[in-house]
Amino acid sequence: MPAKALQGVRVVELAQLVAGPYCAKLLADLGAEVVKIEEPLAGDEARRRGPFLNDVPHPERSGLFLYLNTNKLGVTLNIKTETGREIFKQLVNWADILIEDKPPGVMQELGLDYENLRAINPRLIMTSITPFGQTGPYRDYKAYHLNVFHAGGEPCIMHQGSAIHRGSASTDLAPVKGPGYMGDYDSGLSAATATLAAFYARGATGSGQHIDVSKQETAIALDRLENVIYPNRKKTETQALIRASAQGRGMVGGLMRCKDGYVMIAAMQDSQWRGLVELMGSPEWTKDDKFKDELSRVLHSREATSRVQQWVRDKTMEEVFRGGQEKGVPLGKVNSPQDLVHSPQLRSRGFFVEIEHPETGKIEYPAAPYKLSKTPWAVARPAPLLGEHNEEIYCRLLSYARQDLALMRENGVI
């Protein structure tokens, strides 16, 4: 078996739900040894979030938890107890990286803030992920994914964009939230990137550092264009497009309904328009001078788009997509999860893999979104059962006796 990219790197994860666990998962998938800490009995909140296998709620059968925690070791530990904090410090002394998502101030109250932990391990990299960061007037605000996603400004951008696709200039609809935990996954990815950069820097300096990740700032950073335009021009790009649409100007195409789903068409240039006309069988209306060149089509885009929609409505997604490819028309299918699972492209690249778990048996998971030729991704282990590796970590790694574990379990430490 080839060495892994992060083989030998030791990570402690004190986080739940999505952002922190996803950050740690990205490192685990690259070969880091990740020890996930969960509260005794309760475990990670993700264990109580669906979807569940066969739609039956069960803490060991949450699809969200199973995906986010593959390739990790799992222990239970109550860091609110004195013994729990001592054990935590031993794990920190062993680790290269700590990923945590406690509210600002909580780790300090427990004596486990970066200043105290680096006294134990000066090489420690501590990554703290919170809704609004460790500083500022909002630092103590509580937030869920819905709040943080809106705090980044993206819902309004998405809403305005959807108004354009519907051919409407209305802005009176409520802003929308991204699907699932999109904002939290983005935060986890940003945190992993910063963590790896700090780990690389440690190789040159020998010193660790504290990384302060704000979920709000992550969301804003992903809308770089929008959030640079507004401070300088006092308007957003999507607002400008909506105004143009209101005046009858815009591109030909957008989100269009087929017999069995949706396609997205963006025929702006003359060559793309000619391909679309050929795809539709060169109907008579396309010969009108209103559609003779790019400028004319922009001025009459609503009419052109409406006529294209009438043609698309009676076709399947595959017909429009394959035909458009042959004619050089920029378009794509709006795929459902089912479409993606059966995608010949993803199947040929082995993107979905079977992982066997003691509670679920063999089920398919998404693999890594990259291919490393020298240190390939592989499944080392499924997501841990609650406290599955207590003995391995506490007895074999930290040299506690089995009797100690029994006593700590009795006292609510693990």
N, C-alpha and C positions, 0 to 999 in steps of 0.2 A: 504494500500500500504506500503510495507516495506521501511525502510529508505535506502537511496542510500549511496554508499561507500564514496562519496565526498560531501554529502549533507551539505549545509551551507558554502561551499567554494565558494568564489566570484572571478571571473576571468574577466578581461577586455582584449579583443583581438583587437589589432591594426595591422592587417596583411591581406594579400590577396593571391590569388591563392592557393597554396597547403601546404607548410611546416608549416607555422604559424597556419592557420585554422585547419589543421589536428591535430596539437598539442592540440589546444583548444577543438577540437571535442572529442578527447580521454578523456579529463577531463570532458566535458559536458556529455558524455555517462556514466561516473561514477557518475553523479549526481551533478557536480559543476554548479553553476549559472553563465553562460557565457554571457557577453554583447559584441557583435561584433560591432565594429565601422567601418563604411564605409564612403567614401567621398560622399558628397551630389551630386545628379544627376548621377555621374559616377558609384559609387559603386565599389565593388570588381571586379578586372579584370577577375576573374573566371566566372562572369556572362556572359562574352562575349566569353567564350571557350566552345566548344562542348564536348560531343554530346548533341544535343537539342532534346526535345520531338518532334517526327514527323519530325525531320530534319529541323525545322523552327526556325531560330535564334530568341531568345527572352531572355531578361535579367533575367526573372523569371523562365525560363524553361531549364536552363543549368544543365545537369546531374552532371557535376563536382561540380558546386556550391551547388546544392541541397544535394548531398551526404556529402560534407565537412562541412555543416553548420546546420545539424539537431540538435535539442536540444539546440539551441542558441536563445537568444534575439538579435534583430538587431536595431541599431540606425544609423543615419547619423550625422557626425560632421566634421567640417573643422578646424583642429588644427592649420592651418596657420593663423587664425584670433585670435585676442586677447581674444575675448569672448570664442571662441572654446577651447583655451588653458586653460582658467579658468574652464570651464566645465570638460575638461579632467582631471584636477587636482582633482576636486571633485570626479570623478569616481575612480581615483587612491586612494584617501583617503578611499573610500568605499571598495576597492578590497583587496584581499589577494595576487593575482597574476596578473601581466601584461605580455602579450605575444605580442612582436612587431618584425617587420621585416624591419624597415627603414634602409637605408644604414648607415654605421658608420658615426657619426658626425652629422647626421640630427637631432636626438633627442636633442643633445647638443645645436645646433644652435637655436632650439625652446625653450630652457630652460627646456626641459623635459627629460634630461638624468637621470641616476640612482642617482647621487649625489643630484640633486635637488628634485627628487621625494621621496627619502627616508627621506628627511627633512620633507616632508608632512606625510609620512607613513613609520616609521622605520621598520615595519614588512613586508613591501612589498617585494615580490619575483618578479624580473623583468627578463624575459627570452627574450634575443635578438638573432634572427636567421638571419644570413647573409651568403653570399656565402663563404667568407674566414675568417670570424671572425672579432673582433673589433681591432685587432692589426696585425702588420706585414706589409711587403712591398706590399702585395696584398689586404690589407683591403679595399681600395677604388675602386677596380676593380668591374665593373658591370658584371653580369653573369646571364644567363638563365639556365634552367635545363640541356640543352645540354652541356654547358660549365662546369658546376659543376660536372656533371656525368663523364666527361672525366678527370677533374682535380683530381678525386679520383683514377684513374688508372684502374677502372673496365672494361671499354670498351675493352681494349687490352686483358684482361683476358678472357672476354666473347668471343672475336674473336678467340683467340687461342684455346679455348675449342671447339668452333664450327668447327674449322679446324680438330680437332681430330675426332669429330663425323662424318665428311665427309670422314674420312680415308685419309686425305691429310695433308702433312707436310708444305704446303704453308703458308707463313706469309705475302704475298704481297697484301692481301685484306685489305680494309679500316676497322678500328675499328668500332664497332657498339655501339649504345646507348640503354640503357634499355627501355622497353616499357613504354608509357605514362609518368607519373611523378614519376617513381619508386624512384629515388634518393631523391626527395622532400618528399615523404612519409616516407622514411627512416629517413630523418632529423627531420621531425615532431615527429616521434616516439622517437628518441633520446632526443629531446627537452622535450617531455612529461615525459620521465623517469627521466631526470635531475631535472625537475620542481617538481615532486613528492618527489624526494630525498631531495630537498631544503625545501619543505613544511614540511616534516617529521623532518628535522633538526631544523626548526623554532619552533617546538613543544618543543624541549629541550632547545634551546637558547633564544627564544623570538625574535630573529632578522631575518630579511630577508636577501637576498643577490642577486647579479647580476649574471645571468647565460649567458655565451658567447658561443653560438652554431655556429660552422663552418660547413657548408654543405660539404665542401671538406673533412674535417676531419671525418665527419660521414661516407662518402663513403669509405674512407681509412680504418676506423675501422672495417667495415663490411667485408673487405678482409683481415682479420687478418693473415691467413696462408701465403698468397702470399706476404704480406707486411712485414712479419718477415723473410721469406726465402731469399728474395732478398738482404737485407742489409748484411746478413751473408754469403750467398753462391754465390752472384752475378749472380743469375739466378732465374727464377720463376719456380714453379712446373709445370705449363702448358708448358713452354718452354722445360723442361726436357721430358715431355710426348710427345711433338711434335717430338723431336729428336728420341725418342724411336720408334715412329710411322714411322718415315722416314727410320728406319733400319729394318722395318718389325716386330716390337714388340709392343704389346698393348693388350688390353682386347678384348674378343669376344663380339661383340654387338655394342651398341651405338644407335644413333637416326636412326630409320628405318621406311620406308614408307609402310603403308598398303593400302588396297583398298580405305579406307575412312578416312585416316588420318595418324598419326604417333604413334609409340610406342618407348619407351626407354628400351633397354635390356642391362643387365650387368651380364653375366654369366662367372664368373671368377673362382670360386672354382669347384672342381671335382663334388660334389653333384649337384651344379647348372647346370653344363654342362650336366650331365646325365639326369636331368629333361628336359632340352631343347631338347636333342636328342630324348627322349620319346615323347615330344610334337610334334616334327617334324615327328614322325613315324619311327624313327631309320633308316634314309636313309643310303645307302651303303657307301657314302663318309665319314661318321662320324667314320667308323671302321678303317680308315687309321691310321697308326702309328703316322702320323704327329699330330693327335689330341688325342693321347692316354692319356696324362696327362697334368697338368696345364702348366708346362714349355714348352712342345711341342706346346701347343695351343698358348701360348704367342709368340713363335717364328714364328708361322704361322697364326697369328691372322687375317691378311688381307684376306687370302683365306677363313678362316672359317667364318669371318664376311660377306664376299661377298655371300657365299653359304646360310647363314642364311637369308640374305636380299632377296635372290631369293625366298625362301620359304614364308617369311612374306608378300611379295608383293601381293600374291593372297588371303590373309586372311583379315578379318575385324579386327579393333582394339579390339572389344569385344571378338572375337574368341581367339586372341593371349593373351589377358589379362586374361580372365577366365581360359583358358587352362594353362597358365603359373602359375597362382595361385595354381591350383590343383597339379602341378608338382614341386612346390617349386622354380620356376625360378624368380629371382628378375627383375621385369619389371613393367612398368607403361604406361598408356595411356597419350598422350599429349592432354589434354582437351581444347576444345574451350570454350568461354564464354557460348555458348548455352548448351554445355555438362554440365557445372557447374550449370547453372540455373535449369536444369532438373535432377540433381544428386539426387538419392534417399537418399544418405547419408546426404547431406546438407538439403534436405527437411525434413528428419526425425528429424533433430536437430533444425529446425525452423530458419535456418541461413538467409533466405530471408523473409523480412517482408513488408507488405503493409503500406505505409504512405500516408495520404491524404494531399495534398497541394492545396491552393485555385486556383493556376494557372494550375496545371497539373492533378488534381484529384488524384485518388489512383494509385500509381505506386510502384513497388517493389524495395527495397533497401537491400544491405547487412547489416546484423545486426552486433553485436559485436562478435569478434573471441574468446570469452571466456564465461564461465557459472559460475556466482557467486551464490552460494546456498542461502546466507543470504541477499545479496543486488543485486538482478538481474537487468540486463540491461533492459531498457524499453524506448519507444519513448515518450518523454514529449511533443515535438512540432516539426513540420516540419521546414525546413530552412526558415528564415524570409524573407518577402518581403522587398524591399529597404526602410529603415526608418520605418518599421512596428511598432516598439515599442518605438518610440520617446516620445509619451505622457506618456507611462507607466514608462519609465526610468526618463525622465526629470521632469515630473510633480509629479508623485507619489513618486519616489525615491529621487530626488534632490529638490523637492518643488518649481519648477518653475510654473508660471501661464500659462494658455493656450495662453493668450495674448503675453507672452514672447516668446513662441514657434512661433507664427505667425510673430513676429518681427525678430526673429533669422532666420526664413526661408527666409524672405524678404531680409535680409542682407547677405545671403549665409553662415550662420554659421552652419545650419543643413539642 
